[in-house]
Amino acid sequence: MNRQNPCRVACIGSGGVATSLLQALYHAGYSITQVYSRHLKNAAALAHKVEAEAIDNLQHYRDDADVVIVALPDDTIESVLPCFAAGKALIVHTCGSLAMQVFEHQGIAHYGVLYPLQTLSRQRVVDMRDVPIFVEANTPANTIFLQSLAGYISKNVSEMSSEKRLQLHLAAVFACNFTNHLWSIATDILQNNKLSPALLRPLISETLAKATAAKHPQEVQTGPAYRGDKKIMQKHIKLLNNNELQQKIYALLSDSIQRSAINFAKFRFFATFAV
């Protein structure tokens, strides 16, 4: 494929975020120079897809990229930053919960954040066109550059501060990670009782559809906790008597649902009489 965009991109990391971002940039015409991973096999697998060089040692970083995407776990990013000190590339991380200030005092002149709000896994490439991407950079020029880069792969690009991005990431953990874990618990319950997890798919689909269509998900909340049906809740907790942790999760979430229902009802009551 002929590279139409002269901008060159290197990537530190080969996980889910790197996999979807790099392939989207590659298909948008960007030249991918290098892909780094501690495990050369992982770097090579991704590098092959984007016609890049695979490396497993940052001493082999060529320093010829215009942008370096650091797609690593939050707690490992700071340790690799000295490798890019005094370079000319724009160094960006992809984390929701890590402030841009991690780049300060690292000798890096150009830095920022390129955060895609999506659950991304190495084994599943996501179409980035509808994925919201949030950018932040240390200068207005770098911000404009990142907005342009992200705009090649997504129709939904916005600037966002580190403080706002952290709040967004917190909300995303509730909406995505915790929800997926609850589906995992539900799957275990079904499998332990020789029932197919597929039985839940229509329910899950409709739950998501209702929640996203409503002005607020609380408007479409259902279930025994919402109704205050203590008898059913006690039956459920008894069924979980072999798993104390799941009992606590059930009780805590049920209590939260009930409190939210009461608070939401109060809000709607007073809003009715608001001038």
KEKE-3310 file (N, C-alpha, C; in steps of 0.2 Angstrom, whole numbers, plus 5000, padded with zeros to 4 digits):
npx = (5004:5003:5009:5000:5000:5013:5017:5025:5023:5027:5025:5024:5021:5009:4997:4979:4974:4985:4984:4971:4972:4984:4982:4971:4976:4986:4978:4973:4982:4994:5012:5019:5032:5039:5036:5035:5037:5039:5039:5044:5037:5024:5026:5030:5019:5009:5017:5018:5006:5005:5016:5028:5043:5048:5052:5060:5068:5071:5082:5084:5076:5073:5071:5066:5053:5038:5028:5026:5017:5013:5007:5004:5002:4997:5005:5018:5022:5030:5042:5048:5049:5061:5068:5065:5069:5075:5072:5064:5051:5033:5027:5015:5003:4990:4981:4967:4966:4978:4987:4992:5003:5013:5023:5031:5046:5054:5062:5056:5050:5039:5023:5008:4991:4982:4967:4957:4940:4935:4932:4946:4954:4967:4964:4953:4949:4944:4932:4937:4930:4918:4922:4924:4937:4949:4959:4974:4987:5003:5005:4996:4999:5003:4991:4982:4988:4987:4973:4970:4977:4969:4957:4958:4955:4944:4927:4923:4931:4938:4944:4951:4953:4966:4960:4946:4946:4950:4938:4930:4935:4933:4919:4918:4924:4914:4903:4908:4919:4914:4901:4904:4910:4899:4891:4899:4899:4885:4886:4893:4884:4874:4881:4885:4873:4870:4864:4862:4873:4869:4855:4854:4857:4847:4841:4852:4855:4843:4843:4854:4850:4838:4844:4853:4844:4836:4834:4840:4848:4842:4828:4823:4825:4823:4818:4819:4825:4823:4809:4808:4806:4808:4807:4811:4824:4830:4829:4837:4849:4851:4853:4865:4873:4885:4895:4902:4907:4900:4887:4889:4891:4879:4870:4875:4874:4860:4856:4861:4854:4841:4843:4846:4834:4825:4831:4830:4817:4814:4820:4813:4801:4803:4807:4796:4789:4798:4802)
npy = (4994:5011:5024:5038:5048:5059:5058:5050:5036:5028:5015:5011:4997:4983:4979:4979:4992:4998:4989:4991:5006:5007:5000:5007:5019:5015:5011:5023:5029:5032:5031:5017:5015:5008:4995:4991:4979:4970:4957:4949:4942:4946:4960:4958:4952:4962:4972:4966:4967:4981:4984:4987:4989:4977:4977:4973:4979:4994:5001:5000:5009:5020:5034:5041:5044:5054:5055:5046:5034:5029:5015:5008:5000:5011:5011:5009:5018:5029:5024:5022:5034:5041:5037:5044:5057:5073:5071:5074:5070:5070:5064:5053:5047:5034:5033:5034:5038:5043:5058:5071:5077:5068:5068:5079:5087:5077:5079:5080:5088:5089:5084:5074:5068:5054:5048:5035:5031:5017:4999:4989:4975:4964:4953:4957:4968:4985:4995:5011:5023:5027:5029:5038:5050:5057:5071:5079:5091:5099:5111:5123:5121:5107:5102:5105:5097:5084:5083:5083:5071:5062:5064:5058:5045:5044:5050:5057:5068:5076:5089:5087:5090:5083:5082:5081:5070:5060:5059:5054:5042:5035:5034:5026:5014:5010:5008:4999:4990:4985:4981:4971:4962:4958:4952:4941:4935:4931:4922:4912:4908:4902:4892:4884:4879:4871:4878:4888:4902:4909:4912:4924:4934:4941:4948:4956:4963:4971:4978:4986:4993:5000:5008:5016:5023:5030:5046:5046:5032:5028:5030:5018:5008:4992:4977:4966:4974:4987:4987:4984:4972:4962:4948:4941:4945:4940:4926:4926:4929:4919:4908:4910:4906:4899:4907:4920:4932:4935:4936:4948:4957:4957:4961:4974:4981:4980:4988:5000:5002:5004:5015:5024:5024:5030:5043:5048:5048:5058:5069:5070:5074:5086:5093:5095:5105:5115:5132)
npz = (5000:4996:5005:5010:5019:5025:5038:5051:5062:5077:5089:5106:5113:5111:5113:5116:5113:5106:5095:5088:5086:5078:5067:5062:5059:5050:5039:5036:5030:5036:5039:5048:5058:5068:5080:5097:5109:5124:5122:5108:5099:5100:5096:5083:5077:5077:5070:5057:5052:5049:5042:5048:5058:5070:5087:5102:5111:5118:5115:5102:5096:5083:5083:5072:5070:5069:5077:5093:5100:5115:5121:5134:5150:5164:5175:5170:5161:5164:5166:5153:5147:5148:5137:5126:5128:5123:5110:5094:5092:5094:5109:5115:5127:5129:5140:5150:5164:5167:5170:5160:5165:5168:5158:5161:5166:5160:5150:5138:5124:5116:5119:5124:5125:5118:5119:5117:5119:5122:5124:5121:5114:5110:5102:5095:5083:5083:5074:5072:5068:5074:5087:5101:5103:5113:5115:5121:5124:5126:5120:5110:5096:5096:5100:5090:5080:5085:5085:5072:5068:5075:5069:5056:5059:5066:5068:5079:5088:5102:5112:5129:5146:5158:5170:5168:5160:5168:5176:5166:5163:5175:5175:5164:5169:5177:5168:5159:5163:5176:5172:5163:5171:5180:5170:5169:5181:5181:5170:5175:5185:5178:5170:5180:5184:5173:5163:5148:5144:5133:5134:5141:5131:5123:5134:5138:5127:5126:5138:5136:5125:5130:5141:5134:5126:5134:5144:5156:5163:5175:5173:5167:5175:5182:5191:5206:5217:5214:5214:5228:5233:5245:5248:5236:5235:5246:5244:5233:5238:5247:5238:5234:5244:5245:5240:5247:5243:5231:5237:5245:5234:5228:5238:5240:5228:5227:5237:5233:5221:5227:5234:5224:5217:5226:5228:5215:5213:5222:5216:5204:5209:5215:5204:5197:5203:5201:5196)
capx = (5000:5007:5008:4998:5002:5020:5018:5027:5021:5030:5021:5027:5016:5006:4991:4972:4974:4989:4982:4966:4974:4989:4979:4967:4981:4989:4973:4971:4988:5000:5017:5021:5039:5042:5031:5039:5034:5044:5039:5045:5032:5018:5027:5030:5012:5006:5021:5017:4999:5006:5022:5033:5049:5046:5058:5059:5072:5070:5089:5084:5071:5077:5070:5064:5045:5035:5023:5027:5011:5015:5001:5006:4998:4998:5011:5024:5024:5035:5049:5050:5049:5068:5071:5063:5071:5078:5070:5059:5044:5027:5026:5008:5000:4983:4977:4961:4967:4985:4987:4997:5009:5018:5028:5035:5053:5057:5066:5052:5048:5032:5019:5001:4987:4977:4963:4951:4935:4932:4936:4950:4957:4972:4961:4947:4950:4938:4932:4938:4927:4913:4925:4926:4944:4950:4966:4977:4994:5007:5005:4991:5000:5002:4984:4979:4991:4983:4966:4970:4979:4964:4952:4959:4952:4937:4922:4921:4937:4937:4950:4948:4959:4967:4955:4939:4947:4950:4931:4927:4938:4930:4913:4919:4925:4907:4899:4911:4922:4910:4896:4906:4911:4893:4889:4904:4896:4879:4887:4895:4878:4870:4885:4885:4867:4869:4860:4866:4873:4865:4849:4854:4859:4842:4840:4857:4854:4837:4845:4858:4846:4834:4848:4856:4839:4833:4837:4844:4846:4837:4821:4821:4828:4818:4820:4817:4828:4820:4802:4808:4804:4813:4807:4814:4831:4832:4829:4843:4855:4851:4855:4873:4876:4892:4899:4900:4908:4894:4882:4890:4890:4871:4867:4877:4871:4853:4855:4862:4848:4835:4844:4845:4827:4822:4834:4828:4810:4814:4822:4808:4795:4804:4808:4789:4787:4803:4800)
capy = (5000:5017:5028:5045:5053:5058:5058:5043:5034:5022:5013:5007:4993:4979:4976:4980:4999:4998:4985:4995:5012:5007:4997:5012:5024:5012:5011:5030:5031:5034:5026:5015:5014:5003:4992:4988:4975:4966:4950:4951:4938:4951:4965:4955:4950:4968:4975:4963:4970:4988:4985:4990:4984:4974:4977:4971:4983:5001:5004:4999:5014:5024:5041:5044:5045:5061:5053:5040:5032:5025:5012:5004:5001:5017:5011:5007:5023:5034:5021:5022:5040:5044:5034:5049:5063:5077:5069:5079:5067:5071:5058:5053:5041:5033:5032:5038:5040:5046:5065:5073:5080:5063:5070:5085:5085:5071:5082:5079:5095:5089:5078:5074:5062:5052:5043:5032:5029:5011:4993:4987:4969:4962:4948:4960:4975:4989:5001:5017:5028:5030:5029:5045:5051:5064:5073:5085:5092:5104:5117:5123:5118:5100:5100:5105:5091:5078:5083:5081:5064:5058:5065:5053:5038:5045:5056:5060:5070:5082:5091:5086:5090:5077:5081:5078:5063:5055:5057:5050:5035:5032:5032:5021:5008:5007:5007:4994:4984:4982:4978:4965:4957:4956:4947:4935:4932:4928:4917:4907:4905:4898:4886:4880:4875:4868:4883:4891:4909:4912:4914:4931:4938:4945:4952:4960:4968:4975:4982:4991:4998:5005:5012:5021:5027:5034:5052:5044:5025:5026:5030:5012:5003:4987:4972:4966:4979:4993:4986:4983:4965:4959:4941:4938:4947:4935:4920:4926:4929:4912:4904:4912:4904:4896:4912:4926:4938:4937:4939:4955:4961:4957:4965:4981:4983:4981:4994:5006:5003:5006:5022:5028:5025:5035:5050:5050:5050:5065:5074:5072:5077:5093:5096:5096:5111:5120:5137)
capz = (5000:4996:5011:5007:5024:5026:5045:5053:5068:5081:5094:5111:5115:5106:5116:5112:5111:5100:5089:5085:5084:5073:5061:5059:5056:5044:5034:5035:5026:5040:5039:5054:5058:5073:5085:5102:5115:5128:5119:5101:5095:5100:5092:5076:5075:5075:5065:5051:5049:5047:5038:5052:5061:5077:5091:5109:5115:5116:5113:5095:5094:5078:5083:5066:5070:5070:5083:5096:5104:5121:5123:5139:5156:5167:5180:5166:5156:5166:5166:5146:5144:5147:5130:5121:5130:5118:5103:5091:5091:5098:5113:5118:5130:5128:5146:5153:5171:5169:5169:5155:5168:5168:5154:5163:5169:5157:5144:5131:5122:5113:5122:5124:5126:5113:5123:5114:5124:5120:5127:5116:5115:5105:5097:5092:5080:5083:5069:5076:5065:5079:5094:5104:5105:5117:5115:5126:5122:5130:5116:5105:5090:5096:5101:5083:5076:5087:5083:5065:5067:5077:5064:5051:5060:5070:5067:5085:5091:5106:5117:5135:5151:5162:5176:5165:5157:5174:5178:5161:5164:5181:5173:5159:5172:5180:5163:5155:5166:5181:5169:5160:5177:5182:5165:5170:5187:5178:5166:5180:5189:5173:5169:5186:5184:5167:5158:5143:5144:5127:5136:5143:5126:5122:5139:5138:5121:5127:5143:5133:5121:5134:5144:5130:5123:5140:5146:5161:5164:5181:5171:5165:5180:5184:5195:5213:5222:5212:5217:5235:5234:5249:5248:5231:5236:5251:5240:5228:5243:5250:5233:5234:5251:5244:5238:5251:5239:5227:5241:5246:5228:5227:5243:5240:5222:5228:5241:5229:5217:5231:5236:5218:5215:5231:5226:5208:5214:5225:5211:5199:5212:5216:5198:5194:5205:5200:5192)
cpx = (5004:5004:5006:5000:5009:5022:5020:5026:5025:5025:5025:5021:5012:5000:4984:4972:4979:4987:4976:4968:4979:4986:4974:4971:4984:4984:4971:4977:4994:5006:5019:5028:5041:5036:5036:5035:5040:5045:5039:5040:5026:5020:5027:5023:5009:5010:5019:5011:5000:5012:5027:5038:5047:5053:5056:5064:5072:5077:5089:5079:5075:5076:5069:5057:5043:5031:5025:5021:5013:5008:5003:5002:5001:5005:5018:5026:5029:5042:5052:5052:5057:5071:5069:5065:5075:5077:5065:5052:5039:5026:5019:5007:4993:4979:4972:4963:4974:4985:4993:5004:5015:5024:5033:5041:5056:5061:5063:5049:5041:5028:5012:4998:4982:4973:4957:4946:4932:4936:4939:4954:4961:4968:4955:4948:4944:4938:4932:4934:4922:4916:4927:4933:4945:4957:4968:4984:4997:5007:4999:4992:5000:4995:4981:4982:4988:4976:4965:4972:4973:4958:4952:4956:4946:4933:4921:4928:4936:4943:4947:4954:4960:4962:4948:4940:4947:4943:4928:4929:4935:4923:4913:4920:4918:4903:4901:4913:4918:4904:4898:4907:4904:4890:4893:4901:4889:4880:4889:4889:4875:4874:4885:4879:4865:4864:4865:4867:4870:4858:4848:4855:4853:4840:4846:4857:4848:4839:4849:4854:4841:4838:4851:4850:4836:4837:4842:4843:4842:4830:4819:4824:4822:4821:4818:4819:4824:4812:4802:4805:4809:4813:4811:4822:4834:4833:4836:4849:4856:4854:4863:4876:4883:4897:4898:4902:4902:4888:4882:4889:4882:4868:4869:4874:4863:4852:4856:4857:4842:4836:4843:4838:4824:4825:4831:4821:4809:4815:4817:4802:4797:4805:4801:4787:4792:4800:4804)
cpy = (5006:5022:5036:5050:5053:5058:5050:5042:5028:5021:5009:5003:4989:4976:4979:4987:5000:4995:4989:5002:5012:5005:5003:5017:5022:5013:5018:5033:5033:5029:5024:5012:5008:5001:4989:4984:4971:4959:4951:4947:4943:4957:4963:4954:4957:4972:4972:4966:4977:4989:4989:4986:4983:4974:4975:4974:4990:5005:5004:5004:5019:5031:5045:5045:5052:5060:5047:5039:5027:5021:5006:5005:5007:5017:5010:5013:5027:5031:5021:5029:5043:5042:5040:5056:5066:5075:5074:5076:5070:5064:5058:5047:5040:5031:5037:5041:5043:5053:5066:5075:5074:5064:5075:5082:5079:5073:5081:5086:5095:5083:5079:5068:5061:5046:5041:5029:5023:5005:4990:4981:4967:4958:4951:4967:4979:4994:5007:5023:5031:5030:5036:5045:5057:5065:5079:5085:5098:5111:5117:5120:5110:5098:5100:5099:5085:5077:5081:5074:5060:5058:5061:5047:5038:5051:5060:5062:5076:5083:5090:5087:5084:5076:5078:5071:5058:5053:5053:5043:5032:5030:5026:5014:5005:5005:5000:4988:4981:4978:4971:4960:4954:4951:4941:4931:4928:4922:4911:4904:4900:4892:4882:4876:4872:4872:4886:4899:4913:4915:4921:4936:4943:4950:4958:4966:4973:4980:4988:4996:5003:5010:5018:5026:5032:5041:5050:5036:5023:5026:5023:5006:4998:4982:4972:4971:4985:4993:4986:4977:4961:4951:4938:4939:4942:4928:4920:4925:4922:4907:4905:4910:4901:4901:4919:4932:4940:4939:4946:4959:4962:4962:4973:4984:4984:4987:5000:5007:5006:5014:5027:5029:5030:5042:5052:5052:5057:5070:5076:5075:5085:5097:5098:5103:5117:5126:5138)
cpz = (5000:5002:5008:5012:5026:5034:5047:5060:5071:5087:5099:5114:5110:5108:5112:5110:5105:5094:5085:5082:5078:5067:5058:5056:5050:5038:5032:5031:5029:5039:5046:5054:5062:5078:5091:5107:5118:5125:5111:5097:5095:5096:5085:5073:5073:5069:5058:5048:5047:5044:5042:5055:5068:5081:5099:5114:5113:5114:5105:5092:5089:5079:5077:5065:5071:5077:5086:5101:5109:5124:5128:5145:5160:5171:5176:5162:5158:5165:5159:5144:5143:5140:5125:5123:5124:5111:5101:5090:5096:5102:5116:5121:5128:5134:5148:5160:5172:5166:5164:5158:5169:5164:5156:5167:5166:5151:5137:5130:5119:5116:5123:5126:5120:5116:5119:5119:5121:5123:5121:5118:5109:5099:5094:5090:5080:5077:5073:5074:5070:5086:5096:5105:5108:5117:5120:5124:5126:5126:5112:5099:5090:5097:5094:5079:5079:5085:5076:5064:5069:5072:5058:5052:5064:5068:5073:5089:5095:5110:5124:5140:5155:5167:5173:5163:5162:5176:5173:5162:5170:5179:5168:5163:5175:5174:5159:5159:5172:5178:5166:5166:5179:5177:5166:5176:5185:5174:5170:5183:5184:5171:5174:5187:5178:5162:5154:5144:5139:5129:5138:5137:5124:5127:5140:5133:5123:5133:5141:5129:5125:5138:5140:5127:5128:5141:5151:5162:5170:5179:5169:5169:5182:5189:5203:5218:5220:5215:5225:5237:5238:5249:5242:5232:5241:5248:5236:5233:5245:5244:5232:5240:5250:5241:5242:5248:5235:5231:5243:5240:5227:5232:5242:5234:5223:5232:5237:5224:5221:5232:5230:5216:5220:5229:5219:5208:5217:5220:5206:5202:5213:5209:5195:5196:5204:5195:5186)
residu = (MET:ASN:ARG:GLN:ASN:PRO:CYS:ARG:VAL:ALA:CYS:ILE:GLY:SER:GLY:GLY:VAL:ALA:THR:SER:LEU:LEU:GLN:ALA:LEU:TYR:HIS:ALA:GLY:TYR:SER:ILE:THR:GLN:VAL:TYR:SER:ARG:HIS:LEU:LYS:ASN:ALA:ALA:ALA:LEU:ALA:HIS:LYS:VAL:GLU:ALA:GLU:ALA:ILE:ASP:ASN:LEU:GLN:HIS:TYR:ARG:ASP:ASP:ALA:ASP:VAL:VAL:ILE:VAL:ALA:LEU:PRO:ASP:ASP:THR:ILE:GLU:SER:VAL:LEU:PRO:CYS:PHE:ALA:ALA:GLY:LYS:ALA:LEU:ILE:VAL:HIS:THR:CYS:GLY:SER:LEU:ALA:MET:GLN:VAL:PHE:GLU:HIS:GLN:GLY:ILE:ALA:HIS:TYR:GLY:VAL:LEU:TYR:PRO:LEU:GLN:THR:LEU:SER:ARG:GLN:ARG:VAL:VAL:ASP:MET:ARG:ASP:VAL:PRO:ILE:PHE:VAL:GLU:ALA:ASN:THR:PRO:ALA:ASN:THR:ILE:PHE:LEU:GLN:SER:LEU:ALA:GLY:TYR:ILE:SER:LYS:ASN:VAL:SER:GLU:MET:SER:SER:GLU:LYS:ARG:LEU:GLN:LEU:HIS:LEU:ALA:ALA:VAL:PHE:ALA:CYS:ASN:PHE:THR:ASN:HIS:LEU:TRP:SER:ILE:ALA:THR:ASP:ILE:LEU:GLN:ASN:ASN:LYS:LEU:SER:PRO:ALA:LEU:LEU:ARG:PRO:LEU:ILE:SER:GLU:THR:LEU:ALA:LYS:ALA:THR:ALA:ALA:LYS:HIS:PRO:GLN:GLU:VAL:GLN:THR:GLY:PRO:ALA:TYR:ARG:GLY:ASP:LYS:LYS:ILE:MET:GLN:LYS:HIS:ILE:LYS:LEU:LEU:ASN:ASN:ASN:GLU:LEU:GLN:GLN:LYS:ILE:TYR:ALA:LEU:LEU:SER:ASP:SER:ILE:GLN:ARG:SER:ALA:ILE:ASN:PHE:ALA:LYS:PHE:ARG:PHE:PHE:ALA:THR:PHE:ALA:VAL)
# end
